[in-house]
Each structure stands twice: as structure tokens, then as C-alpha cells.
Amino acid sequence: MKRGEYEILFHWNHLDWIFPNEALRVAFEEGRYWKGAMAAGFKLDKDGNYYLSVPRWAPGIPATVNKIEIVDGKAMLTAYPSWEMNEIGNPAALQSVLGWDIDENNIAWFLDQGHIEGQPCVDGAQKLVAWDITQNTLVGSYKLPDEIASYKASFLNDLMIDNRNGFIYIADSGIFTEPLEGGIIVFNMKTHEFRRVLHQHVSVQDVPGYWFEIAGKKVWSDTPMRTGADGIALAADRKTLYWCPLTARNLYGIDTSYLQDFSLPHQEIEKAVQDFGDKGTNTDGMCADNHGLIYYTMLEGQGIGIYDPASAKYEPLLSDERMIWVDGMTFDNRGYLIFNNNRLHELFRDELDWDNPYNLIIWKAYVGAGIQSYLQSKA
């Protein structure tokens, strides 16, 4: 297979679950709750098992973190790590997960947005949860307090993990207030402290008046979507953190040494932000490989692009008219990039043809022998 060639790994007209009892299945079907179930963070563990997060932005989502099981040839979801760990209304359980990842030690780091159907978080619901997949045990749960990520405004979008230096970086889109409250959150894995930086800095906010289109269709149709810091990626050498707002086109970054020193004044951090210019498209998900390249989803371009920091150039990798709202990306560490398109803007306006078996698609694209996640890099 040549670099940039791609194929469909999974596809659905809508997501469906393997329920622990008949009553839950009937309630799900009668409520037609699958209409609000969006495929989000697709991941693989070290044994090749597949997982998918489904944020609880709409009523009736059975489980927000799921393992994929094949039943009679169909990809079905089942709650992970358990149904109890996905209990809605229990702040100690996973409430609504969008972005998450599995690190090089096979530890899943779940970024719990806490918000249920867009309502303000209750105390304790907004958190970072570490789960050991190999041992099937909880490693730790770390509450994100209101002063770090507002229980009203926060929209914890995605994270990057640096076990080498002991930090996790989180993008907060801050979508629920006017103006937006975008920001970057840093978690010290040794002290378990959080720090919020770049709060409402230009690099984490939406561009005023920016109204983007996908396949000739405005998002949204009646008013522009507005979303702050969204895509986030950590370079293979762990020295640069990259991010971008969703309703903007520019890519930004900073030397991670500025983020790791919690005593550094906010003004110095703000001055250290670099603007890497216009990507030619707006972006949702981002990731980095083990050779230093940064991959970004192209919402307007309906595909995947690559930024090479060495040459400071943006280059489209692939595009397809079926790639409507391209989202989260991951590597299988066997030379393939895996990503999804979930038609977010159409799904939440109930504009889909629910008989279409390709509403939600997981794609697999060849990016080259030896290409792995930044997590696998020894640089």
C-alpha cells in the first residue's frame, strides 16, 4: 500500500450497544437515543483491542467509554471498563468522555468533561481518570476544580501525555459562555497539581465572524459555530506542544518548558506562544508521529493534512467527499493512521439519513513503515 492510501475499517448507520439487560435495550430503542450517539475518540490498546468514546451531549447515551466487539459481523459497543464505571449521575464514574488516549504503558487516560447534555458540571464529575488496561484496575482519579476549568464554561476537549517528563496537556474549548473561555491546562503527574494557562489568549479563542463550511454546507446553518482550543498534539521529542482553535485556521505552539514550570508568570507564557500560520482549513483532531510530523484533520478540506516543523510547510495527505467532519486520530503503530468522520454538525441537527450505512466511518490510512505514535518515540 502506498502512503496516503486508505480504506474503511468500520462503518455504521448509527451506533448500537450490547446491553446488560433487555430493559436498557428497549429504552434505548424506544427513545431512539442512537440519534445522539456520536463516534468520537477511537483507540487501540497494545493487544489490538478497539475502543470508542461517545460523549453524553444528548439524552440516553448508554456508556461514554466503550470497547468494540464484533457480533455477527457487526461492530457493537459495550461499556468499558464496566457499566458501573459509566453510571450516569455518579461523579466518581465516567460521565462524558470526548478526548482520551492510551499511553505507551497501556494506561488509559480518560478526560471526563463532566457535563451531561450541556448542563454545568457537578463537583467531582470533571476529572482525569487513569485506568490500567492490562491489570484492569483504577490507577487514579484527579478532579479538575472549578477554578481550573469552569463548571459552567469548560469543554475539556483532548489531551496529550508526556510520561517522560511527567506532564499531561489538556485543551479546553470553553464553549458555554460569551466570550468563550478557551485555555490550556497542565497536569503535573508527580504532584497531581493542575495549572490553567493562556486563559482566553488569542491562540485558544475563536476568530470573530469565522463561519466555515463542509461540503458546501455552513456549520451551523443559522449561526456560526464557535469553539476555542480543540486540536492538540505533542511533538515526538516532547519539546513543543501544538494546538488550534476549531473555529480558526491557524496553528499555535509553545516550548513545553514554559508549561512545566508552575511558578512562571502567565505573561511570560503568553509571550512565548508561536503562531505557525494558516493551515488552509480549520481543524478538529490532531496528533503527532514518532518522527516529528504533526497530523491535523481538515474539516473544510475533508481529509487529513500534515505539518512538517522542519520545513514549516502544510501538505494535504488525503481527502474524500465522504469524510464529513473528520475527527479524532490515532496510530496503530504498524504504519497506519486511524481516524473517523462522524458528521457532527448533521448528527446533532438530526439531518442524517439513518438508513445510510456510512453515516459514521472509521478510516485506516497507510502513512509509512515505522510510523508510530509520538508516545513510542525515543527521541
C-alpha positions in Angstrom: 0.0 0.0 0.0 1.3 3.5 -0.9 1.5 6.4 1.6 -1.9 8.1 1.8 -3.9 5.2 0.5 -6.9 4.5 2.8 -9.8 2.1 3.4 -12.8 1.8 5.7 -12.2 -0.1 8.9 -15.7 0.2 10.5 -18.9 1.9 9.5 -22.4 2.4 10.9 -25.7 3.9 10.1 -25.9 4.5 13.9 -24.1 3.1 16.9 -25.5 0.2 18.9 -24.7 -1.4 22.2 -24.6 -4.9 23.7 -26.8 -4.2 26.7 -26.5 -5.9 30.1 -30.3 -6.4 30.2 -33.4 -6.2 28.0 -34.9 -3.2 29.7 -32.0 -1.0 28.8 -32.1 -2.1 25.2 -35.8 -1.4 24.9 -35.4 2.0 26.4 -32.6 2.9 24.1 -34.6 1.8 21.0 -37.9 3.3 22.0 -36.2 6.6 22.9 -34.3 6.5 19.6 -31.3 7.6 21.7 -28.9 6.4 19.0 -29.7 9.6 17.1 -27.5 11.5 19.6 -24.7 8.9 19.8 -21.6 10.3 18.1 -18.4 8.3 17.4 -15.5 10.3 18.9 -12.2 9.0 20.3 -11.2 5.7 18.6 -8.2 4.0 20.2 -6.3 0.7 20.2 -4.6 -0.9 23.2 -1.3 -2.9 23.0 -3.2 -6.1 22.2 -5.1 -4.6 19.3 -8.4 -4.2 21.0 -10.6 -1.3 19.8 -12.3 1.3 21.9 -14.6 4.3 21.2 -15.7 7.2 23.3 -19.3 8.6 22.9 -19.8 11.9 24.7 -23.1 12.4 26.5 -24.1 15.5 24.6 -27.6 14.1 24.1 -30.0 12.1 26.2 -29.8 8.3 26.6 -26.2 7.5 25.8 -25.7 4.1 27.5 -22.0 4.3 28.1 -19.5 7.1 27.3 -16.4 4.8 27.0 -16.8 1.6 25.1 -15.0 -1.5 23.8 -15.8 -2.6 20.3 -16.9 -6.3 19.9 -17.9 -7.9 16.6 -21.2 -9.7 16.8 -22.4 -11.5 13.7 -20.1 -9.3 11.6 -21.3 -6.0 13.1 -19.2 -3.8 15.3 -21.1 -3.3 18.6 -20.3 -1.3 21.7 -20.1 -2.5 25.3 -19.4 -0.3 28.3 -15.7 -0.1 29.4 -14.2 -0.6 31.9 -17.7 -1.6 33.2 -21.3 -0.5 33.2 -20.8 0.7 36.8 -17.9 2.9 35.7 -20.2 4.5 33.2 -23.0 5.2 35.6 -24.7 8.5 34.7 -25.1 10.9 37.6 -22.3 9.4 39.7 -19.5 11.9 39.8 -17.0 9.1 40.6 -17.9 7.3 37.4 -17.2 8.4 33.8 -19.8 10.9 32.8 -18.9 12.3 29.4 -15.7 11.5 27.6 -14.7 13.0 24.3 -10.9 13.1 24.1 -8.7 10.4 25.7 -5.7 8.2 24.9 -3.8 5.0 25.8 -0.2 5.6 26.7 2.9 3.5 26.0 2.3 1.7 29.3 -1.2 0.6 28.3 -2.7 3.1 30.7 -5.9 4.7 29.5 -6.2 8.4 30.4 -9.9 9.4 30.3 -10.6 13.2 30.1 -14.1 13.4 31.7 -15.9 16.6 30.5 -18.3 16.1 33.4 -21.1 18.0 31.5 -24.3 15.9 30.8 -26.3 17.3 27.9 -24.5 20.6 28.1 -25.5 21.3 31.7 -23.0 22.7 34.3 -20.8 20.1 36.0 -21.4 18.9 39.5 -18.4 18.9 41.8 -16.2 15.9 41.1 -17.6 15.0 37.7 -15.0 16.9 35.7 -11.8 14.8 36.1 -8.8 13.0 34.7 -9.0 9.2 35.2 -6.2 6.8 34.7 -7.1 3.1 34.1 -4.6 0.2 33.8 -5.9 -1.8 30.9 -3.5 -4.7 31.5 -4.4 -5.1 35.2 -8.0 -3.9 34.8 -7.6 -1.6 37.8 -8.0 2.1 38.6 -4.7 3.9 38.9 -6.1 7.3 40.0 -8.8 9.9 39.5 -7.9 13.6 39.7 -10.7 16.2 40.0 -10.4 19.3 37.8 -11.8 22.0 40.1 -14.0 24.9 39.1 -11.1 27.4 39.3 -9.1 25.4 36.8 -11.9 24.6 34.4 -15.1 26.4 35.0 -18.0 24.0 35.8 -20.2 26.3 33.6 -17.9 27.2 30.7 -15.4 24.4 30.3 -15.4 22.0 27.4 -12.5 19.6 28.0 -11.6 18.6 24.5 -8.5 16.4 24.3 -5.2 15.6 25.9 -1.5 14.8 25.3 0.6 12.6 27.6 4.2 13.0 28.5 5.3 10.2 30.8 9.0 11.0 30.1 8.7 14.4 31.9 5.6 13.7 33.9 3.0 16.1 32.5 -0.3 15.9 30.7 -1.6 18.8 28.5 -5.3 19.5 28.0 -7.2 21.7 25.5 -10.2 23.4 27.0 -12.5 24.8 24.2 -14.6 26.8 26.8 -17.7 26.9 24.6 -20.6 27.6 27.1 -20.1 31.3 27.8 -19.8 34.6 25.9 -17.0 35.3 25.3 -15.6 31.8 25.1 -13.3 30.6 27.8 -10.6 28.7 25.9 -7.4 27.7 27.6 -4.6 25.1 28.1 -4.5 23.0 31.3 -1.3 21.4 32.5 -1.3 18.4 34.9 1.8 17.5 36.9 1.7 13.7 37.1 4.1 13.7 40.1 2.3 16.2 42.4 -1.2 15.8 40.9 -1.5 19.6 40.6 -3.3 21.4 37.7 -2.5 24.8 36.3 -4.5 26.7 33.8 -2.6 28.9 31.3 -3.4 31.1 28.3 -6.9 31.7 29.5 -8.7 33.5 26.7 -5.5 34.1 24.9 -5.9 34.8 21.2 -4.4 31.4 20.4 -7.2 29.5 22.2 -10.2 31.6 21.2 -12.4 31.6 18.1 -11.8 34.0 15.3 -14.7 36.6 15.3 -17.1 36.2 12.4 -15.5 33.0 11.1 -18.2 30.8 9.6 -16.9 27.6 8.0 -18.4 25.2 5.5 -18.1 21.5 5.0 -19.1 20.1 1.5 -20.7 23.4 0.7 -22.8 23.4 3.9 -22.5 26.1 6.5 -21.8 25.0 10.1 -24.3 25.8 11.7 -26.9 26.8 9.2 -28.4 29.6 11.3 -25.4 30.9 13.2 -21.6 30.3 13.1 -20.3 27.5 15.3 -17.8 28.9 17.9 -15.2 26.7 19.5 -11.9 27.5 21.2 -8.8 25.4 21.7 -9.6 22.0 20.3 -6.9 20.0 18.4 -3.7 19.4 20.4 -0.5 17.5 19.7 2.8 16.9 21.4 6.0 16.7 19.4 7.9 13.4 19.4 10.8 15.0 21.4 8.2 16.4 23.9 9.7 19.9 23.5 6.8 21.6 21.6 3.1 21.5 22.3 0.8 22.4 19.4 -2.8 23.4 19.4 -5.5 25.1 17.4 -9.0 26.5 18.0 -11.7 24.8 15.9 -13.2 27.9 14.6 -10.0 29.3 13.2 -7.3 28.1 10.8 -4.0 29.0 12.5 -1.7 26.5 14.3 0.0 27.6 17.5 2.7 26.2 19.7 5.0 26.7 22.7 8.1 25.3 24.1 6.9 22.9 26.8 9.5 24.1 29.3 7.2 27.2 29.7 4.3 25.0 30.7 6.2 22.7 33.1 7.3 25.5 35.4 4.2 26.3 37.5 5.9 29.3 39.1 6.4 31.1 35.7 4.3 34.2 35.4 1.4 34.0 32.9 2.7 36.9 30.9 5.9 35.1 30.1 4.0 32.1 28.9 1.8 34.2 26.7 4.8 35.9 25.1 6.3 32.5 24.3 3.4 31.4 22.2 4.3 30.9 18.5 1.9 31.4 15.6 2.7 28.9 12.8 0.3 30.4 10.4 -2.7 29.3 8.3 -3.3 25.6 7.7 -5.7 26.3 4.9 -8.5 24.7 6.8 -10.0 24.5 10.2 -9.2 21.5 12.3 -10.7 19.3 15.0 -8.4 16.4 15.9 -4.6 16.5 15.9 -1.8 14.0 16.6 2.0 13.6 16.2 4.1 10.7 15.0 7.4 9.4 16.2 9.4 11.3 13.5 8.1 14.8 14.5 5.4 15.3 11.9 2.1 16.8 13.1 -1.2 15.5 11.6 -4.4 17.5 11.5 -7.9 16.8 10.4 -9.2 19.1 7.6 -12.8 19.9 8.2 -13.1 22.3 5.3 -10.7 20.1 3.2 -12.5 16.9 4.2 -9.4 14.8 4.9 -6.1 14.8 6.7 -3.1 17.2 6.4 0.5 17.1 7.7 2.6 19.9 9.1 6.4 19.4 9.0 8.0 21.6 11.6 11.4 21.3 9.9 10.2 22.9 6.7 7.2 24.8 8.2 5.0 23.5 5.4 1.4 22.3 5.4 0.6 19.4 3.0 -2.7 17.6 2.4 -2.2 13.8 2.8 -5.7 12.6 1.7 -9.2 13.7 1.1 -12.5 12.1 0.3 -16.0 13.6 -0.2 -17.3 11.0 2.3 -15.1 12.5 5.0 -17.6 14.8 6.5 -16.4 16.2 9.8 -13.1 14.4 10.3 -12.3 14.0 13.9 -10.0 12.1 16.3 -6.9 10.3 15.1 -4.6 7.6 16.5 -1.9 5.3 15.2 -1.9 1.5 15.2 1.9 1.6 15.4 2.0 -0.7 12.4 2.3 2.1 9.8 -1.3 3.2 9.8 -3.2 6.3 10.9 -6.7 5.7 12.1 -9.4 8.4 12.2 -13.1 8.9 12.0 -15.7 11.1 10.3 -18.8 11.5 12.4 -20.9 14.2 10.6 -21.2 16.0 14.0 -22.9 19.1 12.6 -25.6 17.0 10.8 -26.0 14.4 13.6 -26.9 16.9 16.2 -29.3 18.7 13.9 -31.0 15.3 13.1 -30.2 15.8 9.4 -28.9 12.3 8.6 -30.5 9.6 6.6 -30.5 6.9 9.3 -30.7 4.1 6.7 -27.3 5.2 5.3 -24.8 2.6 6.4 -21.9 5.1 6.1 -23.1 7.9 8.4 -20.2 7.1 10.8 -16.9 5.8 9.5 -13.6 4.7 11.0 -10.9 5.0 8.4 -7.4 3.4 8.1 -4.7 5.1 6.1 -1.2 4.0 5.4 1.4 6.6 6.4 4.6 4.5 6.1 6.7 1.7 7.6 7.9 2.5 11.0 5.5 5.3 11.6 4.1 5.2 15.1 2.6 7.5 17.7 4.7 10.2 19.4 4.2 8.1 22.5 6.5 5.4 21.1 9.3 7.9 20.2 12.7 7.5 21.9 13.8 11.0 20.6 
